[in-house]
Amino acid sequence: MKILNHIIILLVTGVLTIGGLFALTSCGEDLPDAPEEEPTETPGSADEPGAEKPEEPSAPIVKSRDINLTVAEESLAEATIANSFRLLRLQSEIERKNSAPEVNIMISPLSLSWALSMVANGAAGESQAEIIRGLGYDGHSMAEINDYFHKLYGELRSLDEYSTLNIAGSLWFRSDMKPYVSESFAKCLSEKYYAPVDFVRSFETEETRLAINNWCAGTTDGFIKELIKESLPDDLFLFLANVLYFKGQWACPFDTKMTKEAPFYNEDGSTSTVRMMNSEEMSFEEAAGDGFHALKLPYGNQAFSMTIVLPDKGLELDDCLERMEAGATALTALAKGEGWHGTHIVSLPAFETEYECNFEDVISDNLSIRKIFDKDEADLSSMFDVSKMNDKRSLNYPTQVCKIAVDEKGTEAAGVTVITGAETVNGNLYFTVDRPFVFVISERSTGLPIFMGRVTAL
């Protein structure tokens, strides 16, 4: 009997010891490499938005596969990342100068780069060279740039079966332009960017407005339902759009029972009451830079993640954005899974925000891309047979609409970039996000930022 009691005591002690080892869970830690996979689907074959995703598995998810880039593609990715942090800082500065500035901003730097690269295929001479330089793609041919975005299209859409990342492009011309449109340009956009070319009778008709809105709503699973709210100008001859849409479940969802009302200290000194989501005490990947602390919240199989950047107390958010640009290497390393792990209880407000902007000041004054938007200097000879046209044409500066919703389950986000052409031209346990912050949604293996924004009031 005594022997039996000893055996029972030993068994109970062993169970308690093992239970203690696993009491502290981890979110976003390095997991074993994924087993050898079947060949990925060809670009364009990924599930459309709205398609049913597999149920969230109860067992740990195997880490996502890498996107294998060539040397040229790695160089283009590095330039895209550097430009992304620069764009967020510049757009924030420009928004501050508006007479009625938006308190929260959000951009998709990847969507902007995508749309401008599409346009670059229709430009020639210095008009094209300016776009390449402005995007930081100096030294790369259009063929390399096209192959880079072609690979991203196929890879990003198929990395995570528990998340949706949809990429779509389209180009509409007014029907009277059909005789002038270059077949090689249309073929390039269709084959490399999966952006079909279509023709409409007029852009000012309700029929065209609804057609474009329906296309946008379809590609964003209804998240952006009405891209164009009013009739388009009657002098438009071209409408180019790129859409990035993301929907992902947190790898470690927040328990709704732990969500409480809590204060958020706005930038202007006021205080708002927000729905503050709270995690269990667990391990998170993090990084620190000059004046900021960043923590990563992964989605699904960790192919994508949101990085929350909190400025040190007393540091203005604008100063933080400058330091983030200078410290982009550390934040990119964190996105790639090269941060360190710390134990935290994370408190993050559930929030939604929508932002619309025109990139004219950023592109003209800071990226120095001007000629393609100047009627007297634009060279669109790779888009049109200009020898048959009676007048010169140029494009309008890009505009972008972005929207994000974050809750206990995960995140939904979308960005739409439009370019038109007209005939007239911390060491603490608690990581509490209760003050202005920055967010970045990135892909793991490349570190590419897909969406970025700053939140100063809720």
Buried (B, 14 or more C-beta within 10 A) or exposed (E): EEEEEEEEEEEEEEEEEEEEEEEEEBBBBEBEEEEEEEEBEEBEEBBEBEEEBEEBEEEEBBBBBBBEBEEBBEBBBBBBBBBBBBBBBBBBBBBEEEEEEBBBBBBBBBBBBBBBBBBBBBBBEBBBBBBBBBBBBEEBEBEBBBBBBBBBBBBBBBBBBBBBBBBBBBBBBBEEBEEBBBEEBBEBBBEBBBBEBBEBEBBBBEEBBEBBBEBBBBBBBEBBEEBBEEEBEEBBBBBBBBBBBBBBBBBBBBEEEBBEEBEBBBBEEEEEEBBBBBBBEBBBBBBBBBBBBBBBBBBBBBBBBBBBBBBBEEBEBBBBBBBBBBBBEBBBEBBBBEBEBBEBBBBBBBBEBBBBBBBBBBBBEBBEBBBBBBBEBBBBBBBBEBEEBEEBBBBBBBBBBBBBBBBBBBBBBBBBBBBBBBBEBBEEEEBBBBBBBBBBBBBBBBBBBBBBBBBBBB
